[in-house]
């Protein structure tokens, strides 16, 4: 079967891509605006090691306005990308529910945070890996409402518990990924609870 993407609606393209480009890592991106915003993303990937950078695709709200993550990142130029693991799956899934810009996922879903650097947003408490990033640039994606944003990694937090060899800096992280509409660990698929 050959599928011509020009004949597919954007929702159908998304379904095809999200089921076949797997696994996709999942992370919370924490930004600060009126409140602390904690939003899960699975459309991101490493882009370069010099400069150390990642790219994340950020959509818009249904009314066409930028999502809080994009608005906050443009304003503050800073974010923290927190890699999630199984212990945070339920909170991470619940935090995908859309909130008003004045509502913080930290308060609504009881997600505790902690400050590591004064000039960056907080990390989610208990996270094993967090990348402290600065806004580098946006990429114009002609005809798209999705904005690819390049963020440059300035600092990395790693919980020493996941370092199996300090000399070689070998780490064992039990991270969560998206596989289609489900969440998974390597070799094990999991289902999240329904969003209320």
C-alpha positions in Angstrom: 0.0 0.0 0.0 1.2 3.5 -0.9 -0.2 6.5 0.9 0.0 9.9 -0.7 0.1 12.4 2.2 -1.4 15.2 0.1 -4.6 13.2 0.1 -4.6 12.8 3.9 -6.1 15.1 6.4 -3.6 16.5 9.0 -5.3 14.3 11.7 -4.8 11.2 9.6 -1.2 12.1 8.9 -0.6 12.5 12.6 -2.2 9.1 13.3 0.1 7.5 10.7 3.3 9.2 11.9 2.6 8.7 15.6 2.1 5.0 15.1 5.1 4.4 12.9 7.8 6.8 14.2 8.4 4.9 17.4 9.2 5.0 20.1 8.9 8.8 20.7 10.4 10.0 24.0 8.1 11.8 26.3 9.2 14.8 28.4 7.6 17.5 30.5 8.7 21.0 29.3 8.5 23.4 32.2 8.2 27.1 31.5 7.3 30.1 33.5 4.8 32.9 32.6 2.0 34.0 34.8 2.3 30.6 36.5 4.6 27.6 36.2 3.5 25.6 33.1 4.3 21.9 32.9 3.3 20.4 29.6 4.1 16.9 28.2 5.6 16.6 24.7 6.5 13.7 22.5 7.4 15.5 19.3 11.0 16.4 20.2 14.5 15.0 19.5 18.2 15.8 19.8 19.3 17.9 17.0 23.0 18.7 17.5 25.8 18.3 19.9 27.7 21.4 18.8 25.8 23.5 19.8 24.1 21.0 22.2 20.5 21.4 21.0 17.1 19.8 20.7 14.1 20.6 18.6 10.6 20.5 19.8 7.4 20.9 17.8 4.8 23.1 19.6 1.3 23.4 18.3 -1.4 26.0 18.9 -4.6 26.1 20.9 -7.8 25.3 19.1 -8.5 29.1 18.8 -5.2 29.6 17.0 -3.3 31.3 19.8 0.1 29.9 20.9 0.2 27.3 23.6 1.5 28.4 26.9 4.8 26.6 26.4 5.5 28.6 23.2 4.3 31.9 24.6 6.4 31.5 27.8 9.5 30.3 25.9 9.3 33.3 23.6 9.0 35.7 26.5 11.5 34.2 29.0 13.8 32.4 26.6 14.2 29.5 29.0 12.7 26.1 29.7 13.5 22.9 31.4 12.9 19.6 29.7 12.3 16.8 32.2 12.5 13.2 31.0 9.7 11.2 32.5 9.8 7.6 34.0 7.1 5.1 35.0 6.7 6.7 38.5 5.5 9.9 36.9 3.3 8.4 34.2 -0.1 9.2 35.7 0.8 12.8 36.6 2.4 13.3 33.2 -0.7 11.9 31.3 -3.1 14.0 33.4 -1.1 17.2 32.8 -1.8 16.9 29.0 -5.3 18.3 29.8 -5.6 21.8 28.5 -5.8 24.5 31.2 -6.2 28.3 31.2 -3.0 30.3 31.0 -3.5 31.4 34.7 -3.8 27.8 35.9 -0.7 25.8 36.7 -0.5 22.0 36.2 1.7 22.0 39.4 -1.3 23.1 41.4 -4.2 21.6 39.5 -2.6 18.1 39.3 -0.5 18.3 42.5 2.9 18.0 40.6 5.6 19.1 43.1 8.5 21.1 41.7 11.9 22.2 42.9 14.3 25.0 41.9 17.8 24.0 40.8 18.9 27.3 39.2 17.4 30.7 40.1 17.4 31.8 36.4 15.6 28.8 35.0 12.1 27.3 35.6 11.9 24.5 38.3 12.2 20.8 37.6 9.5 18.3 38.5 10.4 16.9 41.9 11.8 13.4 41.7 12.8 13.6 38.0 16.0 11.7 37.2 17.1 13.8 34.1 16.4 17.4 33.3 17.9 19.6 30.5 18.1 23.3 31.3 17.6 25.0 27.9 17.5 28.4 26.3 15.5 29.4 23.3 17.7 29.5 20.2 15.4 29.9 17.2 12.2 29.0 15.5 12.0 27.2 12.2 9.4 28.4 9.7 7.4 25.4 8.6 5.5 26.7 5.6 1.7 26.1 5.8 1.9 24.7 9.3 0.4 25.7 12.6 3.1 23.8 14.4 6.2 25.7 15.4 9.5 23.8 15.5 11.6 25.5 18.2 15.3 24.8 18.7 16.4 25.0 22.3 20.1 25.0 23.3 21.1 22.8 26.3 23.0 24.9 28.9 23.0 22.5 31.9 22.1 18.9 32.6 20.8 17.5 35.9 21.2 13.7 36.4 20.2 11.9 39.5 23.3 10.0 40.6 21.1 6.9 41.3 20.9 6.2 37.5 24.6 6.4 36.9 25.9 2.9 36.7 29.5 3.8 35.7 30.7 7.3 36.7 34.0 7.0 34.8 32.3 6.2 31.5 29.2 8.2 32.4 27.0 5.2 31.7 23.4 5.7 32.7 20.3 3.4 33.1 17.2 5.4 32.7 13.8 3.8 32.7 12.2 6.5 30.5 8.7 6.5 29.1 8.0 6.7 25.4 4.9 7.0 23.1 4.1 4.1 20.8 1.1 5.2 18.8 -1.5 6.3 21.4 0.0 4.2 24.2 2.9 4.7 26.5 5.7 2.2 26.8 9.0 1.2 28.3 11.5 -0.8 26.4 9.8 -4.2 26.0 6.7 -3.3 28.1 3.6 -1.4 27.0 1.5 0.5 29.6 -1.9 2.2 29.6 -2.5 5.5 31.3 -5.7 6.2 33.3 -8.5 8.1 31.6 -8.4 11.9 31.9 -11.3 13.1 34.0 
